Amino acid sequence: MISPEHIRRFEEALHTECPYDSLYHLAVSLRDSGVSQFDLYLLFEHFFIQVRDAVLENEQRYDAVADNMDLIWGGPWAKDGALYGVEIDKTALEHYRHQA
């Protein structure tokens, strides 16, 4: 489950000088504290939608969110840097999204 604390920490990481590294460290920290792969992906997806609409304003933030989403998703998208041992199954994610 995504908490207000997760959202606050994400916003802080997104607005640092190096958002890719900050978001990566946040993702690892949340994973290590027990946040599920689905919940972590949905947190990043929430902000991806926001930064996608503002891509002209700051492409670095867009890339930072999108690249870290690939690492959370896993599989070939992660290029051997997956944060979880399995690739997200799209059907399972959609089912989870509707249950949450």
Secondary structure, DSSP 8 states (H G I E B T S, - for coil): ---HHHHHHHHHHHTSSSHHHHHHHHHHHHHHTT--HHHHHHHHHHHHHHHHHTTTT-HHHHHHHHHHHHHHH-GGGGTT--SSSS---HHHHHHHHHH-
